[in-house]
Amino acid sequence: MVRLALTAVLLLAACASEPVRVEVPVIQRPMPPAELRAPIQRPGRIFTAPGAASVACVDPAGRDALVGYVDLLRQRMGAWEAWAAP
């Protein structure tokens, strides 16, 4: 019975007091730079019809465009990793 009375007194005391304000830090994600969010320009037409002028359906101009595009993707990936590193 004493326990019940003590619990009731503690509950009433807790309800009568002012609420306690607890501040919790909220992690805010930093915005990546605009150059990382900008879309990468896709190359134009890369693949061609099979023929004597192309190897594996890619002519020399298409090959250069494809290699350049892959290099841009690698550079962007490296920039994202460098930005995200602590």
N, C-alpha and C positions, 0 to 999 in steps of 0.2 A: 504494500500500500504506500509505503514511503517512497518507493521508486516511482510510482505513478504520480504522486504529488510533486516530486522533484522534477519529473519530466514535464508536467503541466506548467510548473513555474518557469522552467527554462524556455519552453515554447512561448509562453506569454511574454517573457522578457525579450526574446528574439523578435517577436512580432511588434513590440512596442518601440524597439530601437530603430534608428534611421538605417536605410539600406546602405550597404558598403559598396563603394564604386571600385571596381577592379579593372585596371587598364592592362590590356594584353597587346603586345606588339603584333602587328599584322604584316606579314611579309608581302612586299609589293614587287611585282615582277618588273624589271626594267624593260623599256621598249627598245627593241633592236634598232640600229641606225637605218635610215631610209635606203641606203645603198644595199643593205642585206635583204630588205623586203621588196626591192624592185624586181620585176620579172626579168628573166634572162631572155634575150631575143633568140628565138629559134631560128635555125638556119632554114634557108628556102628548100628547094627541091634538091635532095641528096642522091636518091637512088634513081637509076635509069633502067631502061629495058635491056635485057641481055644482048650483047653484041661484041664486036671485035674491039671497040674503043673503050670498053669498060671491063674491069675485073671485079667479079662478084657483084655485078650490077651497080657499081660505084665508079663514076668517071673521076679523073684527077681533081676537078673543081669540087665535086661532091665530097671527095675524100678530105680535101683541105677544110671544107665547111664542117664536116663531121668531127675532124680532129680538133678544130677550133672550138666547137660547141662542147665537146668533152673536156677540153682544157678550161673553158669558162665554168663548167659545172664543178670541176675539181677546185678551182680557185675560190668559188663561192663556198664550197664545203669547208675549205681551209679557213676562210674568213669567219664562217659561223663558229667553227671550233675555237678559233682564236678569241672571238668575242665572248663565247660562253665559258672559257677557261677562267678559273679563279685568279 
